[in-house]
Amino acid sequence: AGRGRGYAWGVGGVRLTGRVRPDRKRLTYFVDFTKALQTRRLTMGVADGRVEADGETIYLVKDMKVALSES
């Protein structure tokens, strides 16, 4: 696992199909990495993801870009 400080660089698209409500019992987050790039000082990942509330998909995210920097 990498160490350092994480930075959100952007997202390709977000689709909201539901809400997180107080009556929800369980939220589950899924992240599927599609690309990874590593240099001496920077590790960058690109991923798709979704959030489920009680088994129902409520958020879909495409091309999340996150960087991890050692500095």
HUCOR-V830488 format. One record per backbone hydrogen bond with DSSP energy under -1.0 kcal/mol. CO is the residue of the C=O (numbers start at 1). NH is the residue of the N-H. If there is no record, write none. Layout:
CO&NH + CO&NH
This chain:
5&69 + 7&67 + 10&65 + 13&62 + 15&60 + 21&24 + 26&54 + 28&52 + 30&50 + 32&48 + 35&46 + 37&44 + 41&70 + 42&39 + 43&68 + 44&37 + 45&66 + 46&34 + 46&35 + 47&64 + 48&32 + 49&61 + 50&30 + 51&58 + 51&59 + 52&28 + 53&56 + 56&53 + 58&17 + 58&18 + 59&51 + 60&15 + 61&49 + 62&12 + 62&13 + 64&47 + 65&9 + 65&10 + 66&45 + 67&7 + 68&43 + 69&5
